[in-house]
């Protein structure tokens, strides 16, 4: 429901702050509520739980925002749009139960800073000054990309504090709102000449590699700002027309839009839309790969725009709530989602774990489009927000990656999310989240998104798995318990395959659907120049990896090892169980910043080098400082000494790492960035006893490396490995009692560090790995001791996991193989049961299959049997007795436990029927 009454300041002011004041890390109030019925409200306040949490986050974030206040200028800085902190300030000043202790500043002081900043930047905006573009008579604004976005935030802040602003400032704010709308509409489909190369490609859009979803959304914001607050403007009709056009085309998909008769402003979508900004599978690409942050634009832009109409007390335009293709876009985000309520980022090197930027899209989808599934996504994100905010750097809403301007933008969007919850009665009221169990059931399934997108996703109740074949991101991602803070599956982080840069020369995918096949699974087989690899995903969340041995250090997995109290598992270390016992390892170096590395014991050498093992970024290695010390001395023995490297960027030669200047650095050559074993070496001039080194890394840091010493610069010996490592002999390892891995084949050990697992640590070797989510160490050890399947054809690999048989043809020719399977489980197709149990299976070249166990067979009376069993679905089994004695066969159907007992005479055939 919408209302047309203009907003009066404090019309939604809360009478008390019990919810905000009582919230603690982890939101115990949410955890204790009945997940199926809890509306997330506190009956003693106008805020619901989500609004109270967002208000609290804004208070805490204010501690950071206030560090930017410049008393000399009398406003927050223009750099990186930091002055846009005023929208969060305006919400805190005009709404809620303010807590100065949390904010670190009194409310009246914050109000003063906010109003002074609004006054200054309203007066210096391009539209308010009446300047000509390029004449220098303005400080900011006037461009669509991305000033128009920040102008919209700015106007929202001013409107929340409208009755506190002087008339001149109000006039300037109105000029911004009107000027921006007029400018965008005046351009029509032409691009903004002031914005450099930014383009929406008119109304055609784009989807392959570089979607224009965000650019079209950005064009909508100035128009929405003008229309919401100046609906009586003479050009308001044209504004509404173009607002609808840009927002509708933003999520354009012609194959769907041609038949979409939903009315927007009285006309069907089919008449509005011409753009294609999505793949057919409802996936958005940006920067040449699947980009969840940009796909979330489908919720961010309508949410930003809607807040203006709510502030102005105006009804929402149709396109906000009836957005074309939104359902499919959100389906993809949740189908690839994790426990934080967000999509995983298997092809993104940065712009992930930016939680402050993720709030508003979820809030809008829930509150503006009444989606109870995404309501659960928002709840899951909320459970992470306060621990995230408290993690260093404290009181920041965006961390780990991204751009500086994301921080004020995140503050603005959390403020908008607060308002959408606060004013929910003007939207869809309380949108109750589904239970977590129902959530995972709703989003479960298998999707092959195609070779162009390079993804096969399988979401189950216990795990997410994604086979990625996009160039430079090739991996088999595994997210047990949907926890993306356990294994790192982002960007260049490898997963099972030894490197994400392996070139895929062939891709074969088979998917199994619950409705048509009776189970959900996938089987992906990849060809490479050096061999083959396969990946099967099972209904239980388990995965199977098989390889011919593509490279050394295969079965590579990366771990997060942060210390983030309040997020399960992030306690600063990782516990591993394997053959011989358990070990606990911390991320002692290899996480960027400054590594002060102590050697296990003193060593002697003239030459010292850093030898890379794995870079922590896509940029290779770069060091600000490389210092070396002897026992009991603070003298840097490397300073000013001759320094060489495996390669270097001409702007950053090796000697800049040892010149004693903390502002200069060495960096590998751009062409060598993918090389894992780059090195930097220094000649100390003479033999020295050494006991430690200091390495100050640029963001291109060494995640795994060794410090080595040498007497001649030719023969090197390790002084220390970073981070600390432990090796398990034997075929299994369990991580944190949360994920188990059973490794078959090959002789290589398993190596673990605080940030990595390598399941085949050594030379290339064929291996088969079964990975299990939510598994304790004792169970992993038990499975490792059980017999494994084997095949009679070289190059065919098999694994039995959770009653599913995964078979991989890792050759370039079609095969028919007999797979010996332990036990008497029966699988679809024909199998022979005698002293051994063998399943016959035909596979095309470089392909794989998953067979679910359907029946269990046993016999009575003892003695050997020779049977052939052919399983046709779940309804019948055909038994042929090829032995010399009557076989009394007991068949039990595994899904419901029903049994049939049938005698089969020698040389005869019996069909055992179970029905549906």
N, C-alpha and C positions, 0 to 999 in steps of 0.2 A: 504494500500500500504506500502511496506517496501523498504528501501534503503540500499545499500551496502557500501556507503561511510563512512569511519571512522569518528567519532565525533571529531571535533576540539573544544578545549576549547573556550567558549564564542561564538560559532557559532550560538547559539540561544539567545545571550544576548539582553535584551530589550533596546529599545531606551529611554523609559520613564516609569515612575511608577505611572501614574495617576490612574490606577485601584486599585492597592494595597493601595496607599495612601488615596484614597477616600472611601475605604470600611468602613462601620460602622456596629455596632452590628445589626443583623437582615438582613443584605444585602438588603437594599432598592432597589438597582438596579435590583435584581432578582424579588422582589415583584412587581415592576412596569412594568416588561416586559410582553409581550403577552405570556402566558404559552404555547400556541400551536405552536408558530412560533419562539420564541426567541432562538437563538443559543447560548446565553450566552457568547458573544464575545465582546471585546472592539476593534473597528476597528483601534484604534490608537496604539495598542500594540500587541506583539506576544502572550501574555498570553490571555487565555479566563478568564471568571470570576472565575471559579473554581481554576485555577492555581494561580490567583492573591490572592485569599483567602487563599489557602494553603501556599503560600509564606509569607503572613502576619502572619499566625499562627506560622510558623517556626521562624519568627523574634521575636514574643512575647514569644514563648517558650524558646528562647535563653536566656532570663533573668533567667529562672530556670537553664538551662544547664550550664551557666557560673558560677553559684554558686558552681559547682563541680570542677572547675579548681583548680589544685594544683600546685602552682608555685614552691614549693619545689621539687616536682618530675618532673615537666615540662610536665605533661600530665593529662588528665582526669583519674579518678580512674578505676581500673579493676572491683571493686565490682559491682555486678549485671549488668555487661556489660555496665556501664555508659559511657565508652569510645566510645560506638557506637553512641553517639551524633554526631560523626564526619560526618555521612552521611547527616544529616540536615545542618550541618555547610558547607559541601562541596557544597550543592545546593545553599546556600545563598552566598557563596564566588564566585561561578562560574556563577551564573545565576541571572537574575532579577535586580530590582532597589533597592539596599540595603538602609535600613533606620536605621541608628545607634540609633536614638532616640527610635524607637520601640524595637530594640534588646538590648539596654543598653550597647553596646560595639561597638567600631569602627570595620570596616570591616577588616582592616589589622591586628588588634589584633586577631580577630576571626580566620583569615586565619593562623596566626602564631600558635595559640593554636591547630588548626586542624592538621597542617602539623607536628608539634612536636609530637602530639599524634599518628598520623599515623606512623611516623618514629619509635617511641618506640614500639608500639604493632605489627608492621610488623616484627621487629627484634626479638621479644620475642614469636612469635607464634610457635607452635610445628613444623609445616611444614617447616618454614623458618630456624629453628635452626638445623635441621637434627638430632634431638634427637631420642632416643629410648623411646618408651612409658613407662612412669613410672620412668625415670631416673632423673627427676627434673630439666632438663636443659632448660625448657620452662615455660612460664607464663600462656599460655592459648591455646586453640585450640586442634585439633587432634581427636575430637570425633564428631560423627554425631549429637547426641542429647545433648545439643542444640547448641554446639559450631559451627557446620556447618552452621546454620542459621545466626549467628552473623558474621562468617567469610565472608559470602556472602554480608551482609551489608557493612562490612569493605572494601572489595575489590571494591564495587561500589563507595564508598567515595574516595578511592585512585585513581580510574580510572577517576573520574571527575576532579581531580587535578593532573593528570599524569605529565604534563609538569612542575609542580612545585616541583616534588619529585626528590631526588638524585637517582643515578643509583642503589646504594645498596638497598635503600628502594623499588625501582621498582622490583628488583630481588626478594626481600623477598615477595612482594605482589604476584608476579607470582608464587612463590613457594607455597603460600597458595592456589591459584586458582587451580594449577595443582595437588598438593598433595591431596587436598580434593576430586577432581574428581576421581583420580586414586584409592583412598582408597575405596570410595563407590562402584565404579564399580568392583574393585577387590574382594569385599565381595560377589558379586552376590546376591543371595537371603538369604545369611547367615546374622545373626544379628551382630551388632557392639559390640564386647566384652568390649570395653572401656566405653560404655554408660549405664552400670548397667542393669536394667531390662527393659529399653525401647526397644520396638520391633514392627515391622510392621507385625509380623507373616508371614514372607517371602512375597510371592506374593498371599497368601490366604486372607490376611486381616482379618477383623472382623467387625461385625455390631451390635451385640446384647450387649448393655450396654457399649461397649468400642470400638468404630470405630477406625480403623487404618488409617483414611483419613489423619490426620495430620502427622503421622509417615512416611507415604509414601511420602507426600509432602516434609517433611524435607529431605528425601533421595535425592530428586530431586535437591535441592538447590546447594550443592557443585558441582554436575555434570553440571548444567546450568552455573554456574560461570566459570568453566573451559572451557566449550565448547564455550561460547560466546567470550571469550578473547583469546582462544588458539585453534581456529578451525583447525589450521594446525598441531596440535599435532599428533604423530603417532597413538595414541589410540582414536582420535576424533570420529571415526566411532562407536567404542564400547560405547563411552560416549553418543553419540546421541541415540543409541539403548536403553540404560538403562534410559536415561532421558525420552524418550517416554514411556517406560514400566512403570516407577514409576508414572509419571503424569497421564497416562491413567488409570492405575489400582487404583490410588488414589480415583477416583470417580466410582469405579467398581460396577456394578449391573448385575450379570450374566443373569437374565431373559431378560434384555434389550440388553446386550452386545452381546449375541449369535446371534442376528439378526441385529447387527449394522455393516453396510458395509462401513461406512465412512472411507476413506483412511487416515492413518497416516504414513508418510514416505513410501508410496506405498503399505501398507498392511492394510487390514480392521481391525477395532477395535476388531472384533470377534477373530482375531488371536493374538492380544496383551493381551487381558484381561482374567484374571483368578480370580481376587479378588472380594469379596463382602464387601463393606464398608458402604452400605446404606440399610435401610429397603426398601421394595417394594414401599412404599409410598414416596420415595425420602426424607427420614428423617435420620439424623445422630444422634446417641446417643454417649455420653461420660459421664463418671462419673455416669453411670447407668440411664441416662435420656436424653431427647431431649436437645441438646446443640448447640444453634445457633452460638456461637463463633467458634466452631469446624466445623459446617456446612459451615461457611463462608470461611473455608480453600480452598473451591473450587475456590474462587477468589483470595485469598491471595497468594498462592504459584505460580500460573502462573503469577500473577502481579509482584511479587518480581523477578522471573526469567526473565520476559520479559524486565525489565529495563536494565539488563546486555546486552542483545542483542541490545537494542536501543543505549546504550552508545557505544558499540563496532561497531555500524553501520552494524550489521548483520541481515539477515532475521530471522523471528521467526519460530521455529519448528512448524509443523502442530498441534501438540497436544495442544498448547497454545490457539489457536483460535477454535479448533474443539474438545473440551473437552467432553468426553462421559458423558451423564446424567446431564450436567450442567443446562440445561433448567429446568428439574424437580426439582433440588435442589434449584434453585432460585425461582421457583414457590412456593415451600413450605415456603421459607423465607418471601416472600411478602404476601402470603396468611395468614400468622400469624404475619403480620407486623404492625407497629405503625407509628405515625406521624413523628417520627425522621427518617423514611426510613429503620428501622431495625426490625428484628423479635422481638416479645415479648419473655420473658424468664420465662415462668410459672414454669419451673422445675430447675431453677438455683439459688443457694444461693449466689453466687458471680460471678465475671466475666460478669457483665452487667453494662450498662452505662459507658462503657470504650470507649468513642467515638473515641479517637485517634487510637484505634486498629480496628475500624470499617470502616475507610475511604478507605483503599486500596482495600479490596474485592469489594466494590461497584464501585470504579473507574475502576478496571480491567474489571469487567463485562460490564460496559458501554463502555469504550474506546477500550478494547481489543476484546470484543465479540459483540459489537454493539447492546446493549440492551436498547431501549429507555424507557422501563418501569423502569428498574433499574437506568437509568439516572435521572428519577424523584426521586427515592429513595435517590440518592446522593445529589440532590438539597435539599431535605427535611432535610438530616443530616447536610448539610452545614448551614442551618438556625439556627441550635442549637450549632454549634461549637464554635463561638466566645463567646457567653454568658457562655458556659461551661468552656472555658479556663479561663474566668475572675472570675469564682466562686472559693472560697477558697477550697483547697490551689491554689492560683493564678498561672497562666501560666503552668498548668500541663495538659497533654493530656489524662491521665488516672486517674480516681478518684473513690472513694467510695468502690472499691474492687480490687481484682487482686494481682499481684506480682510486686515487685519493678522493675524487668527487663522489665515489660511492658512499662515503661516510655521511655527509649531509643529506644525500638522497635517501639513504636508509632511515635516517632520523625522520625525514619528512614522510616516508611511507609507513613507518610504524605509527606516526601520528594519525595518518589517514585511516589505517586499520583500526585504531582506537575509535575514531569517529563512526566508522561503518558499524562497529559493534554497539556503540552507545546509541546510535539512531536506528537500530535494527527494526523498530516498529514502523519506520518509514520505508523499509525494504520488504523482507519476508518474515520479520519477527525472528524468534529463536529458531535457528536451523540446527536440530539436534544431530550430533555425529553418530554414525553407526558404531557398533562395538568394534573393537580391534579384530576380533575373530571374523566378524562379517566383512570388515574392510579387506582383509587379505583374501577372503573368499571372492569378494567382488572384483578385485583387481587381478586375480590369478589367471594364468593362461599362457599360451605359447604363440609368438608371432615372429614370422620371418619377414623382416622389413625390406628385404631385397638386397641384391648385390650392390646397387648404387649407394644405398644408405649404409650397407655393410653391417647389419645387426640382425641377430636372432636372439630374441629375449624370451626368457621363461621365468615367470613369477609364480611362486608357490607359497604355501603357508609357512614354510620353514626357511626359504632362501630365495635369492634372486641370482640368476645366471645369465650372462650375455656373451655370445660368440661375436666378436668384433673383427671385421675384415677390411675396414677402412684403412687406406694407406697411412702408415706412421702410428696407427693405434691398434695394430693387430694383437689380439689377446683373447683369452677365455676367462672372462671376469666371473668371480665367484664371491657372493655377498651372503655368508651364512647369517641366519637370523635377521636378515635385511639390515645389518649393522655396518654402515659404511665408515665407521670409526674403527673397525677391526682390520680388514684388509683394504689397502689402498688400490682402487681399480681405476683411478682417474688418469686421463691423458697418457703420458709416456710410461706410466708404471706398468711393468710386465705382469702378466697373469698366466701361469703355467708355461706358455711359450717363452723362450729365453729372451726375446727382444720384440718390442712393438714395431720395429722397422723391417721385419721380415717381409719380403714381397710375395704376396699371394698370387699364384699363377692359375689356380683352379679352386672352385668352391662348390661343394655339393651339400645340400641341406634337405633333411626329411623332418617334418614336424608331425606330431601326433596330437589330436584334439580330443578332449574329454567327451564331447557329444558324439563325435563320429567314430572314434577309435576306442573309446572306453577308458582312456588314460591320457594325460598330458605329458609330453616329453619332446625332446628334439635330439637330432643327431647331425652334427656338422663335421665334414671332412674337408681339409684344406691341403692343396698341393703347394709345395715350395720348390725352389731350385735344388735344395739339398735333401728333400724327402717329403714326408707326409705327417700330418697330425690330425687327430680327431677329438671331438668333445661331445659328450652326451649329457643331457640334463634329464633328471628323473622326477616323477611326481612327488617324491618325498623331499625334494630339495637337494638330494645327493647329485654329484656330478662324477663323470669319468673322463679322464684325459689319457690319450694314447699317442705315442710318438715313435717314429723310426730313429730318433736321435738326431735332432736338427743342429744342435750346437752345444758347446759346453755350458754348464750351469743351467740345466733345464729344470722345469717345474718351479719357476721363479714366482714368488709371491711377496708383496710388500705389505708392511704393517704400519699402522699408526701407533705411536707410543707416547702420546701426550699425557700430561697430568692435568685433567679437567674434572675436578670433583663435581659430581652430580650427573655425569654421563657414564653409564655402566661400562666398565672395562678400561676407562682412561684414568689409570692411577699411576702412570709414569713408567711401568715396566710390563713385560710380557712373560708368562709362565709357559714353558714347553715341557711336555712329557714325551719320552721316547725310550728306546731300548737302553736299559741301564739306569733309568731314573728320570728325575725332573731337574730343570734348571730355570732360574729366573734371570732375565737380562733386561737392562735398561738401555735406552737410546743414548749411550755415552759417546756423544759425537755423531757426526753423520746426519745432523738435523739442521745444518746451516748455522750462521752466526759465527761465533768464535769458539774454536775447539782448542782447549788446553789439554794436550795429550801427554800423559806420563807413560814412560816406557816401563815394562814389567821389571826391568833391571838395567843398570848402566850398560851402554854399548860403546864401542870405539870405531871411529871412522873419520875419513877426510871429506867424503862426499855424503850428502843427505838429500833424499828426494821424497816427494809425495807422488805415489803411483796410484792413479785412479782405478777404481773397480766398478763404480756405478755413479753416474751423476744424479743429483737430486732434482734436476730441471732439464728443460729441453735445450739449454744453452751451453752444455758442457761444463767446463771448470773455469773458475776465475778466483784469484786470491789477492786480497789487499795486502796481507802480511804473511810471510813465512819465516818464522823465527825459531832458532835452535839454541838450547842452553845445556851447560854442563852442571854436574851436581853442586848444589850450594851456591850457584852463581846466577845473577840476573843480567849478565852480559849476553847480548844477542850475538852469537858467533857467526850468524849468516849475514848480518847487516853489511851492505856494500861489497859483498863477495861476488865473484863471477857466477852468474846464474843462467842456466839454459833450460829449454823446454822442448817437449815433443812437437809443439807448434805454437804459434802465437798470432794474435791479431796485430797488424802493424801499429795500431793505436795503443796497444797494451802489451809491450814486450816483456820478457821474463824478468829483467832486472828491476822492474817497478814493484815486484813483490818483496824485494829485499833491500830497497833503498831507504827504509826507515820512515817513509812518508805515508801516513795512513790514508791519504787521499789519492794515492796512485795504485794501480793494480795490473796484474798479468791476467790475460784471458786467452784461451785456446783460439786458434784460427776458426773462422766461421765454418769452413768446410769440415773441420774436425770435431765439431760439437757432438755428433753422434758417437764418436769413438770413446769407449768406456775406459781404456787404459792410457789416457793422456798422462803426462808427467811433468813435473817441475823439479829441477835439481840445482843444488848450490855446492860450490867448491869452497870448503872452509880454509883451504891453503895448507893445512897440516892435520895430522891425526889429533882427534880430541875425544875425551870421554864425554859421553852425552847421556842425558837421562830424561829429556822432555823436549817437546816442540809446541809451538803455538801457530795455529792456522786461522786467519781471519778471512772468512769467505764472503764473496759477493753473493747475490741470490743464485748465481750459477755455482752451486756448492757440491762437494763430494759427499754423497750419501754413504758410500763405502769406499775406503781407500786404505793404503798402507803407507807408513813412514819407513823408509829403508835407508840403510847405511852401506858404504862401500869404501874400501881402501884405494881402489884404482879407478872408480867410475865405470867399471865394466861388470864386475861381479857384485851383485846386491844381495843383502840379507835383511830380513824383516826386523825392524825394531819394535813395531807395534801395528796391529790391525785395528781399524776403526770402522764400525763399532765393534765391541767385544763379540766373539763368536763362539759357538759350541757345536760340536759334531756328534751326531747320533749314528752309530752303526745299526744295521737292521732296517726293516721295511716299514716303519710307521713313525708318525709324529702327531701329537695332539697339541693344539694351541688353545691355552686358557680354559681347557675343559669345555670349549665351545665349537671347535672344528677339528675333525680328525681326518688324517690322510694315510691311506694304505698304499705303499709303493711296491710294485711287482716288476721284476726284471732288472737287469743291469747290476753292477757291483758298486755303484757310487754311494757314498754316505749321504746323509741329510745334514745340511748346515743351517743353523739358525742364528740370528742376531736379534737385538731389540727391535729392529725395523724390517726384518726380512726372513723368509724361509726359502731354502733352495732344496728341492726334493731329490735332485740328482746332481750333487755338487761334484763335478768332475768332467771328464771327457764325454763327448756325445755318446749316448747309449739308448737303445730302445727301452722304454718303460711304459707301464700302465699304472695310473694313479686313480684311486677312488677317493673322493672327498665327501665328507659327511658333515652336515650342519647340526648344531645343538647336540654335540656328542661328547661324552666324558672319556677320559683317557683309558679307563679300564675296558670300555667297549671297543675303542680303537685297537688296543692291544689284542683283544679277543679276535677281532676280525682279521688282523694281520696273521694270526696263527691258523686261520681256517684255510682249507684247500682252495685253489683258484681255478677258473676255467682255462682251457688251452685249446688251440686249434691245430689241425693237421696240415695247414697250408702256410708256408712261410709268408710273413708280412701281414697275416691276419691276427689281430689282437682281440682279446675278450676280457670282460670283467663282469662279475655278478655282484650287484649292490642292491640292497633293499628289495630283493625278489624281482629284480629286473636284470636281464642279460643284455649288455651292450657289446656289439660286435663291430669291429672296424676293419675294413679292407684298406690297408695302408700300402697298396701297390697300384701300378698303373694299368692293371688288367682285371677284367671281370673274373670272379672266382665262385666256386661252390665249395664250402668248407664244412667239415664236421667238427663241431665245437664240443669238447668233452666238458660236461658241467657236473660239479659235485652235487650230490643229493638227488632226489627224485621229483623235483619240480618240473611240471610240464609247461611248455611255451607254445605259442601259436606256430603251426607248421608241423613238420614230421620229425620225430626223434626216435632213436633206438635205445631200448633199455635192456641191458644185460649186466655183465660184470661192471661195465661203465655205462654212463648215460650220455649219449651224444645227440646234439641237435644239428640237423642239416640246414644250412642257410646259404642262399645265393645272394651275392652282392656285386653290383656294378663296380667298375674301376673307381678307386678313390671315393668310396661311399661307406656309410655305416648305418646301423639299425639298432633299435631298442625293442626288445621283446619282453612283455610282462609275464611273469609266472601266473598261470591261470588255475592250474590244478596241482595237487600233490598226489603222487601215486605210491601205493604200497601193496605188498602181496602177502597172502597168508599161506601157511603150510610149509614154509621153508624151502630150501633147494633153489638152484639157479633158474632164472627165467630168461627168455629171449622174446621180447615184445617190440613191436613197432606201434607208436602212438601218434596219431594225427589229430591235432587240436584245431577245431574250426570255431573260433570265437569262444564264448563262454557257455554255449548251449549244448555242445556235444563233443565227445572224444571217440575216435575210431581206433579200436585196439586190434592188432593182428598178432596171433601167437605163432612164432616161428620156432618154438621149442618142441620138446618131445613129451611134455607133461602138461596137465591142466594147470593153468595159472588162475588163481583166485585173486582178482584185482580189486583193490579198494581205491576209489577216486574221491578226493575231497576238493570241492570248489573253494578257492581261497577267499573270495570276496564275501561269502555268506556262510561258509562252513558246511554246506550240504554235502552229504556223502551218498555214493552209490557203490554197491558191491556186485561184481559180476564174474562168473567163471568163464574163462575163454579156453576152449579146447584147442589142442595142437592143430595147426594148419587152418584155423578158422578166424573169422573176423567178426567182431561185435561192435555195434555202435551204442555208446552209452549216452543217453540224453538227459539233460538237466532242465530244459525249459528256461524261460526267462526269470 
